[in-house]
């Protein structure tokens, strides 16, 4: 098996400490990424208990000691894989919804993308694991906050771009979307529902997220302070 350690070339017989440090960090990031790439499909297929560190090392063409060096434990690697995959899914949902021209098409694109993946179910296993391993909870917390902040940014951008009238503030819409997605998908997995059925249920629960004004009217967001007057304004 090839040695994955970084070797820094010498110039005029003297090494550059800053160059060496950069090369070491770059090699470390690359190895961590390789280990995550190898571990994720194994964890999805076999689960935490069914996946051995030696299996992950073999899939990554690495040494088992490198897993413990970068992640300390198999559980920590599992949680990081699940968190990374969830953020990848969030990015994919944003990309899938970019072509939407109406609020309904936008919500449908998001729901269809989310329910076609098993990333949320994978992440739910990580959530359950952190209940017993509180040392892993900070990573999950950071992932959820990033999920919500990036979701709010993407939603606000689409509303502003198309001149839609949002029925909720972006942060509230993002948090609501992902809470509904997690609940619907976990319930659906337990009942053996198809991705299409999960998507339909998500759309039913989410309801209308925004209204198309049909013009380039300035964005107006409804927050908690004036949400109670929304129905009067729309009437």
ZAMARGU-4260 file (C-alpha; in steps of 0.2 Angstrom, whole numbers, plus 5000, padded with zeros to 4 digits):
<rodrens>
0) 5000/5000/5000 | 5007/5017/4995 | 5013/5029/5009 | 5001/5043/5010 | 5012/5055/5020
5) 5017/5071/5012 | 5035/5074/5006 | 5041/5092/5004 | 5055/5094/4990 | 5071/5103/4996
10) 5077/5118/4986 | 5096/5123/4987 | 5097/5111/5002 | 5085/5121/5013 | 5067/5117/5016
15) 5054/5131/5018 | 5044/5128/5034 | 5029/5138/5028 | 5029/5127/5012 | 5030/5111/5022
20) 5016/5117/5033 | 5005/5121/5018 | 5009/5104/5010 | 5005/5095/5026 | 4988/5103/5028
25) 4984/5100/5010 | 4989/5082/5011 | 4978/5080/5027 | 4963/5088/5019 | 4965/5076/5004
30) 4966/5061/5015 | 4951/5066/5026 | 4941/5068/5010 | 4946/5051/5003 | 4941/5043/5019
35) 4925/5052/5019 | 4922/5047/5001 | 4926/5029/5005 | 4916/5028/5021 | 4900/5036/5016
40) 4893/5022/5004 | 4899/5008/5016 | 4890/5016/5030 | 4874/5019/5020 | 4874/5001/5014
45) 4880/4992/5030 | 4876/5004/5044 | 4888/5008/5058 | 4889/4991/5066 | 4891/4982/5050
50) 4906/4993/5043 | 4923/4989/5050 | 4937/5002/5050 | 4948/4990/5040 | 4934/4990/5027
55) 4935/5009/5025 | 4954/5009/5025 | 4954/4996/5011 | 4941/5006/5001 | 4952/5022/5003
60) 4968/5013/5000 | 4973/5020/5017 | 4979/5013/5034 | 4967/5010/5048 | 4978/5021/5059
65) 4974/5035/5047 | 4956/5034/5051 | 4959/5035/5070 | 4972/5049/5067 | 4960/5060/5057
70) 4943/5055/5065 | 4948/5047/5082 | 4933/5035/5081 | 4922/5026/5069 | 4907/5035/5076
75) 4915/5052/5073 | 4918/5047/5055 | 4900/5041/5053 | 4893/5057/5060 | 4904/5068/5049
80) 4899/5058/5034 | 4881/5060/5037 | 4883/5079/5040 | 4893/5081/5024 | 4881/5071/5014
85) 4866/5082/5021 | 4875/5098/5015 | 4878/5090/4998 | 4860/5086/4997 | 4855/5104/5002
90) 4867/5111/4988 | 4858/5099/4976 | 4841/5105/4981 | 4846/5123/4977 | 4853/5118/4960
95) 4838/5108/4956 | 4826/5123/4960 | 4836/5136/4950 | 4826/5134/4935 | 4809/5136/4944
100) 4798/5150/4938 | 4784/5149/4950 | 4784/5147/4969 | 4775/5130/4966 | 4788/5124/4954
105) 4801/5129/4966 | 4794/5120/4981 | 4791/5104/4970 | 4809/5104/4964 | 4815/5105/4982
110) 4804/5092/4988 | 4807/5080/4974 | 4826/5081/4976 | 4826/5079/4995 | 4814/5064/4994
115) 4824/5055/4980 | 4839/5054/4992 | 4843/5044/5007 | 4854/5057/5015 | 4841/5063/5027
120) 4838/5045/5034 | 4857/5044/5035 | 4858/5060/5045 | 4844/5054/5056 | 4855/5039/5061
125) 4869/5052/5066 | 4856/5062/5076 | 4852/5046/5086 | 4870/5042/5089 | 4874/5059/5096
130) 4861/5056/5109 | 4873/5044/5117 | 4889/5053/5111 | 4887/5071/5116 | 4905/5074/5111
135) 4899/5073/5093 | 4884/5085/5095 | 4893/5101/5090 | 4896/5094/5073 | 4878/5091/5071
140) 4873/5108/5078 | 4885/5117/5066 | 4878/5107/5051 | 4860/5111/5055 | 4864/5129/5057
145) 4873/5130/5041 | 4859/5120/5033 | 4846/5133/5038 | 4857/5149/5035 | 4861/5143/5017
150) 4843/5138/5014 | 4837/5155/5020 | 4850/5163/5008 | 4845/5153/4993 | 4826/5155/4996
155) 4828/5174/4999 | 4838/5175/4983 | 4824/5166/4973 | 4811/5177/4980 | 4820/5193/4976
160) 4825/5187/4959 | 4807/5183/4953 | 4798/5196/4963 | 4788/5183/4973 | 4779/5188/4989
165) 4785/5176/5003 | 4772/5171/5016 | 4786/5168/5029 | 4803/5176/5032 | 4817/5166/5024
170) 4824/5159/5040 | 4807/5153/5045 | 4804/5145/5028 | 4821/5136/5028 | 4819/5129/5045
175) 4801/5123/5042 | 4806/5115/5025 | 4819/5104/5033 | 4809/5100/5049 | 4795/5094/5037
180) 4807/5085/5026 | 4815/5075/5041 | 4798/5071/5048 | 4790/5065/5032 | 4805/5055/5026
185) 4808/5046/5042 | 4789/5042/5044 | 4789/5037/5026 | 4804/5026/5027 | 4796/5017/5042
190) 4780/5014/5031 | 4789/5009/5015 | 4783/5024/5005 | 4790/5027/4988 | 4800/5043/4984
195) 4784/5049/4974 | 4773/5047/4989 | 4785/5056/5001 | 4786/5070/4989 | 4767/5072/4988
200) 4766/5071/5007 | 4779/5085/5009 | 4770/5096/4997 | 4754/5093/5006 | 4761/5098/5023
205) 4772/5112/5017 | 4757/5120/5007 | 4760/5137/4999 | 4777/5145/5002 | 4775/5161/4992
210) 4764/5170/4979 | 4769/5175/4962 | 4766/5194/4960 | 4767/5193/4941 | 4779/5208/4941
215) 4795/5214/4947 | 4787/5221/4963 | 4800/5224/4977 | 4802/5209/4989 | 4791/5210/5004
220) 4794/5197/5018 | 4781/5193/5031 | 4789/5190/5048 | 4781/5186/5065 | 4776/5204/5068
225) 4764/5205/5053 | 4760/5187/5050 | 4744/5189/5058 | 4738/5202/5045 | 4743/5192/5030
230) 4726/5185/5027 | 4718/5203/5027 | 4731/5210/5015 | 4728/5196/5003 | 4709/5197/5003
</rodrens>
